[in-house]
Amino acid sequence: MTRPSPTGRRPVPPNPARELGVRVLMRVMAGDSFAAPALDAALHAAHLPARDAGLATHLVYGTLRHHSSLRAALTPMLDAGTHPKVWTLLMCGTFEKLYLDTPAHAVVSEYVNLAREARLAPPGLVNAVLRRVEAAPDAPASELPDWLASVYRTAYGPQADAVMASLLEPQPLWLSLSDAGVATLEVEGSLVTPGVQGADRVELGRPLRETEAYRTGQAQPINPASLACVAALGPVDGQLVLDLAGGAGIKAAMLAARGAQVTSVDIQPGRHAAARRNLKRLGLAATFITHDLTQPLDTEPAPLVLLDAPCTGTGTLRSHPEIKLRLTPDGVEQAAILQARMLRSAAELVAAGGTLVYSVCSVTPQEGPDVVTTFLGEHPEFQAVDVPALEVPHVSAGPGVLTVPLDGIDGFFIARLQKR
């Protein structure tokens, strides 16, 4: 029960967006969930007004993006035995105090009330810490672990500082839209700005799934760098295309929309179900095969094969900032071993004279250039050729290219391999 204030008035209940954000962060920081599905599920269940849903989203992603600086600011004020949920609440409050425009007194009041009402932390401790906390002078500018910051500096050279700063910005919404989709979104009050690689940047006037464009299959969320992987195959109209490690089938949908006859392969049958639902919404179709791509696949070779291999996701830190809290160099090495096995299996599925595109949404050399360089040394029947139709900013990376993760674009390694 809320305790009366000294004046006899009951404290104003805390904004529910803050409790939702803190509870989602508790799950993410404990390693129990990734931010996107945890936040989506919580928001769906809570039915918050748009303004509050936006605040919860800012708190979750902002706290994760600035995790290192927030820890540095709070560490001198907390002891080693501080409970993780107390850390989480204080990090969220510190983010709001230091990085949002919320007045400091309001931050203190809100989080003290939240600590008391939700029993997440001692209210007195929260009051003392949030009144005193300031930005740490020695906080890391990149907000990345040293080893990962070094990866980015090697990958992007003079652009690295700008890239790492861009990763701290909110992720925009990118949609692949038909002309009708653009028109209906604008009628509903959304702002559509032409982008690159066939994706438009959209500021929605209402939740995406409530828009007519989405409901009628005129809109598909996809990052421009992901579309660049599709474009790397070249013309696909009327061609058989194998979409390997197809996941939820987003690239399969983009290929089908371009006229390809798509067979999508993934190890998890549940992903096929999601892909079928999405394709039905879009008025498209594809064939699905459940298979472990570390093993040979008995199917007809195709002239065009896309392997968007599972990876560490280091090129997607803007939209998945929790990755930097969990990933280790050993995790990168393990991912590269898996990718190399899958690439060898994919090569067996390419028809003579055909094209194999290998991509990962990672910027580490082990998962991109090193995997392909080793593969080419073992498979002289393949050669690396230029990646066509690239509209997104990119830099050379051994036998392929790296897209540059600026202005909401993800970092992808893409290589186009031609079979003799």
N, C-alpha and C positions, 0 to 999 in steps of 0.2 A: 504494500500500500504506500502511496506517495505521502511523505511527511509534510505537514504544514510548514510554511516559511515562518520566520519570526514575526512577520506582520499579520499572520493569520491567513494569508492567501496561499492557495495551493500552487506549487510550481507549474509552469506551462509544460505539458508533456513534450518530450523530445520529438523532433521530426522523425517519422517512421523511416524515411530514406536513410538516415544515419544508422539506425539499428540494422536495417537490411544490409547496408554496405559493410558494416563491421562483421556481421555474421557470415556473409559471403567471403570476406577476406580471411576469416578464421579458418574456413574450410580450405581455401586456396593455399594459405601459408602452411597449413598442416600437411599439405600434399594430398588431400583427399579429393580434390577436384581441380579442373582448370577453370579459369575465371569466366570465360564466355558461357559455357553450359550452366555453371552454378548461378551466375547472375541472371541469365535468361529465365531459368526455372524459378528463381526467387521473385523476379519481377512479374512473371506470369501469374504466380500464386497470389501476389500482394495487391495487384490492380491499383498501383499508385498513380496519381495524376502525372501527366507528362513532365511537369517541372520537377517533381520529386524523383521520378524515375531517372531523369537526367542527372540530378544531384548524386543519387546512388551510383550511377555509372561513373561519373567523374571521380567519386571517392575511391571506388574499387580500382579502376585503372590508374588513376593518378598516384595512389599510394604504392601500387606495384611498380610503376615506372620510376618513382623517386625513392625506392626502398632503401638504397644505400645511404642517401643523404638523411633520410628520416632516422635510420638506425644510428647514424653518427651524431645526430642532434640529441637523441634520447639516451644514448648509452651512458653519458656521465651522470644522468639523473636517476637511473634505475640500477638495482643490484642484479646479480647473476641469477637469483632465484625468482625473479619476476615472472608471473604466469604468462603463457603465450597469449591468452585472451586479453590480458591487461596491455601487453605490448601492442596487440593489434588495434585495440581501441585508441591507445595513445598515438600510434603511428597515423591512424586515420584522422584524428583531431589535429595532429601536428601538420599533416599535409594540408588540411583545410586552412589552418592558421597561416602557414608559410606560402602556400601556392595559390589559394583561391582568394577571392575578394571579400570573404566573410569577415566582419569586424572581430577583432580578437576577443572582446568581451562576450560576443554572441557564441563564439566557438567554445569558450570556457563554460558558459551556461548550458549550452546544448549537451556537451559531452559529460558534464557532471550529472545532469539530469538523466542522461542515457545510462551512465554507470550505475546510478541508484535504481532506476526503474527496471532495467534489464538485468541487474545484478552481475554486471560484467567486470567491475573493478571497484576498488574503494573510492568513493566520491572525493574524499579529502586528498588522496594521492593524485587523482585526475586534476583536481582544481590546482594543486600546487605545481604540478608539472606543466600543464598547459599555460599557466600564467607566465612561467619563467622560460619556457623552451624558445630557443632561437636557432637560426641556421648555423650549422657547424662550420667553422672556417676551413677545416680540412676535408670537407665532403668531396667525394670524387665527382668531377664535372660530367663525366660520361655516364654515370650511374651503372656502369658495367663492371663485372669482375675484371681484374687486370688482364687475365689471359684472353678474355673475350674482347676487351678493348683493343688488345694487340692484334687480334684477328681482323678487326674492322680497319685498323690503321694499315695493315698489310694489304688488305683487299682494295681499299679506296684511296690510299695515299693522301694527296692534298685535300680531297673531299671528305676525309674521315670525320673531322670535327663537325662539319655541317650535317653529315649523315647521323652521327650519334646524337646530336641535338635534335634532329628531326624525329628520332625514335621516341622522344619524350612528349611529342605532340599527340593530341587525340587522333585516332584513326578515322578518316573520312569514310563515308559510304560510297562505294563504287558499284554501279549497276550497268549491266549490258542491257540496253533498252531498244525496243522497236520504236519507230516514229510515233505509233499510237501510244506506246508507253510514255514517251516524253510528253505528249499532249495531255494525257489524263493526269499525270503527276502535276503538271503545271496548273491545270484546272483546279486541282485539289489544294493548291497552295504551296507545293514543293518548288524548290529552286534547283534547276538542272543546269549544270555547267559542263560544256563539252570537255572531255578529257582526252586521253591517249589510248591507243591500242584497242579502240572500240568500246571503251568503258567511260561512262559519264559520272561526274562527281555530283552527288545529290544531297541536298538538305531537305529532309522530309517535313511535310506539313502534318503528317499523322504516322502512326506506326506502320512499318513496311508491309506487314501481312494484312493490314486493313486497307491498303491502297488498291484501287481497281487495277492498276498496272500489274501488281504482283498476283492478285487473284485470277486474272485472265491470262496469265502466262506471257506478259509483255515485258517482264523485268526479271533479271537474274543477278544476284550479288556475285561479284567476282573482281579480284584485284587486276589492274592492268598487267602486272608482271606475270600473273597466272595466264592471262590471255595471250601473252607473248609466247608462252610454251606451246599453245595451240597453233599460233601463227607460224611457229618455227617449222611445222610440218609442211608448209606450203599449201597449194590448192588441194582440197580434200573432196570436192564435190563428186559424188559417184564412186568414191574410192572406199575400199575396205580398210578400216583403221582399227588397230588393237590399242585400247586404252588400258595400260597395265598399271596395277596398284591404283585403280580408279576411284577408290574411296566412295564418297557420296555422289559421284557421277557428275560433278559440275563441269569438268572438262569434256566428259562424254556428251553432255547437253550442248556445249558450245560447238563441238564437232558435228553433232547431228544437225544443229541449226545451220551449219555450213554445207549440209548435203551429204555428209559422210555416212557410210554404213558402219556403225560402231559396235564393236564387241568390247565390253568393259570387264576386266578381270580383277578380282580382289579376294583376299583370304577370308574376309568377314562377310558372311551372308546377310547380316543385318544392315550393312551398308548398301547392299543391292536393293533392299526394300525401300530405304530412303531415296535412293537414286530413281527407282521406278516411280515413286510418288511425285518427285520433282519433275521428271520427264513428262508424266501425265499432265501436270499443271501447265507445262510449256507446250503441250501438244506435239511432243517428240517421242521417239522410240529408240531403243538400243537392245542388244543382246547381252546377257550377263553370264559369267562363268565364275564359280567359286573355286579358287586354286591358290596354293602356296607357291609363289613365284621364285622361291629359292630352289624349286624342283622343276624339271622339264614339263612343259605343257604340250599335250598332244592335240594340236589344232592346226588348221591351215595357215601357212605363213602368209603374211600380209605385206603389201607394198609400203604401208606406212604404219609405224609403231611408235607410240608415245609411252615412255616409262617415266612417270612423275613419282620418283621413289620416296618412300617414307624416310624422314630425316629429322634432324634435331630442331629445325624451325628457327635457326638463328637469324634468318632474314625477315622474320615476322614479329620481332620484339615489340613493335609499336602496338600491334593488336593482341599479342600474347606475351606481355612483359614478365609473367611468372616463369617463363622458360629460363631466364637468366639466373633465377634463384635456385634452380634445380640441376641445371646442366653442368657437367664436368668434362674436362678433356678426355677422360676415359669413355664417357658417353658418346663423344664424337667419334672416337676410334671404333667403337662397337657399331655405330650406325654405318660407318664407311664399309665395314666388313659385310654387313647385310646388303648394302647397296651394290657392292661389287658382285655378289652372288646373283642378285636379281638382274643386273645388267648382262651377265653372261647368259642367263636364261632368256632374256629378252632378245638377245642377238640371234638365238636359234629360231625366232619367230619372224624374222625379216626375210622377205622374198629377195631373190637375186635382183640387184639393181635398185633395191628399196632403200627407204630412209628410216633411221632410228633416231628419235629425239630423246635425250636423257636430261631430266631436270630435277632439281631439288630446291626447296625454299630455304636454303642454308647458304651462308657465305664462307664457311670454313673450307680451306683448301682440301682437306682430307675427303670431304663428301662430294666435292665437285671436280676440280682439275685433276686431283690425284687418282680418283676412281677411273676417270675416262682415260687418262694417260696410261695407266697400267693396263686397262682393257685394250687399248689400241696396240700396245706392245705384244699382247697375247693373241690378237685377232687382226692379222695383216689384211684380211679381206675387207676391213672397214677403214675409212679415212674420215677425219674431221673436215667439214666444209663450213663455209660462212653461214651464220644464222640469218635467215631472211626476214623481211617485214618487221624489223624491230623499230618501234616508235618510242618505247620507253628509254630513258637514259640508261646507258650501260658502259661498262669498261671491259677490256679484254681480260680473259682469265685462262691462260694456257690454251687447251683445245676448244674452249667455249667462251662464253661471256657471263658477266655478272650484271644483273640489273642494279641500278643505284637506288637504294631506299630513301629517297627524298620526297617530300610533299605527298605522303600517303601511299607511295608505291613500295611494294615489298621487294626484298632482296632474293633473287633467284639466280642459280647457276643454270645455264642452258647450253647444251652441246648438240649439234646436228651431225650425225654420222651416216655416211653413205656407204652402202654395201656394194662392192664391185661385182 
